Amino acid sequence: MSQSYVGAVAVVWGTMSSRPCSRVACAKDAVATLTYVYADSMAVLGPLSGEHEPHSYDLCAVHAERLSAPQGWQIVRHSVFGELGYGA
């Protein structure tokens, strides 16, 4: 698995709100939002979006750190410096 930072990927930053992790049986608060870009075989993980998006997944810090992608896919991790939670 390689990590890449692609300038062509647009991420909308928002204020954090309290939402649960999307993983089954996880009651922790989400700190990151995961979106898949199927055309580019890419998983994009960034700070928690301001609002829930229908085609994305909110993850807690534990599940965000454990994220893996299928063989041949890239994981792009965006973080905001100084923000508490994932990526801090």
C-alpha positions as CSV (number, residue, x, y, z in Angstrom):
1,M,0.0,0.0,0.0
2,S,1.4,3.4,-0.9
3,Q,0.2,6.8,0.2
4,S,0.0,9.5,-2.4
5,Y,-1.0,13.1,-2.2
6,V,-2.8,14.1,-5.4
7,G,-3.5,17.8,-6.0
8,A,-6.4,17.0,-8.3
9,V,-8.6,15.6,-5.5
10,A,-10.9,18.2,-4.1
11,V,-11.9,17.9,-0.4
12,V,-14.5,20.2,1.2
13,W,-13.5,21.1,4.7
14,G,-16.2,21.8,7.2
15,T,-16.7,22.2,10.9
16,M,-16.7,19.0,13.0
17,S,-20.0,17.7,14.3
18,S,-20.8,14.7,16.5
19,R,-21.6,11.7,14.3
20,P,-20.9,8.0,15.0
21,C,-18.3,5.9,13.1
22,S,-19.9,4.2,10.1
23,R,-18.3,0.8,11.0
24,V,-20.8,-1.8,12.3
25,A,-20.9,-2.0,16.1
26,C,-18.5,1.0,16.6
27,A,-20.0,3.7,18.9
28,K,-17.0,6.0,18.8
29,D,-17.3,9.5,17.4
30,A,-16.2,10.0,13.8
31,V,-13.2,12.2,13.1
32,A,-12.6,11.5,9.4
33,T,-14.6,11.1,6.2
34,L,-13.7,8.4,3.7
35,T,-14.7,8.7,0.0
36,Y,-14.0,6.3,-2.9
37,V,-13.0,7.6,-6.3
38,Y,-13.7,4.4,-8.3
39,A,-12.5,5.8,-11.7
40,D,-9.1,6.5,-10.2
41,S,-8.9,3.4,-7.9
42,M,-8.4,5.8,-5.0
43,A,-9.7,6.0,-1.4
44,V,-9.6,9.5,0.0
45,L,-9.6,10.0,3.7
46,G,-9.8,13.5,5.2
47,P,-11.1,15.4,8.2
48,L,-14.7,14.9,9.1
49,S,-16.9,16.7,6.6
50,G,-19.3,19.4,7.8
51,E,-22.3,17.4,6.8
52,H,-23.0,13.7,6.2
53,E,-22.6,12.8,2.6
54,P,-24.6,10.0,1.2
55,H,-21.7,8.3,-0.7
56,S,-19.1,8.6,2.0
57,Y,-18.2,6.9,5.3
58,D,-17.4,8.6,8.6
59,L,-14.7,6.9,10.6
60,C,-13.4,7.1,14.2
61,A,-9.7,7.6,14.7
62,V,-9.1,3.8,15.2
63,H,-10.8,2.8,12.0
64,A,-9.2,5.7,10.0
65,E,-5.7,4.6,11.1
66,R,-6.5,0.9,10.2
67,L,-7.8,1.8,6.7
68,S,-6.6,-0.4,3.9
69,A,-7.5,-0.5,0.2
70,P,-7.7,-3.3,-2.3
71,Q,-4.6,-4.2,-4.2
72,G,-3.8,-1.7,-6.9
73,W,-5.7,1.2,-5.1
74,Q,-4.1,4.3,-3.6
75,I,-5.0,5.8,-0.2
76,V,-4.9,9.6,-0.1
77,R,-4.8,11.0,3.4
78,H,-5.5,14.6,3.9
79,S,-5.1,16.2,7.4
80,V,-5.4,19.7,8.9
81,F,-2.4,20.7,11.0
82,G,-3.3,21.4,14.6
83,E,-6.7,19.7,14.5
84,L,-7.6,17.3,17.3
85,G,-8.5,13.8,16.5
86,Y,-7.4,11.9,13.3
87,G,-4.1,13.1,11.9
88,A,-3.1,15.2,14.9
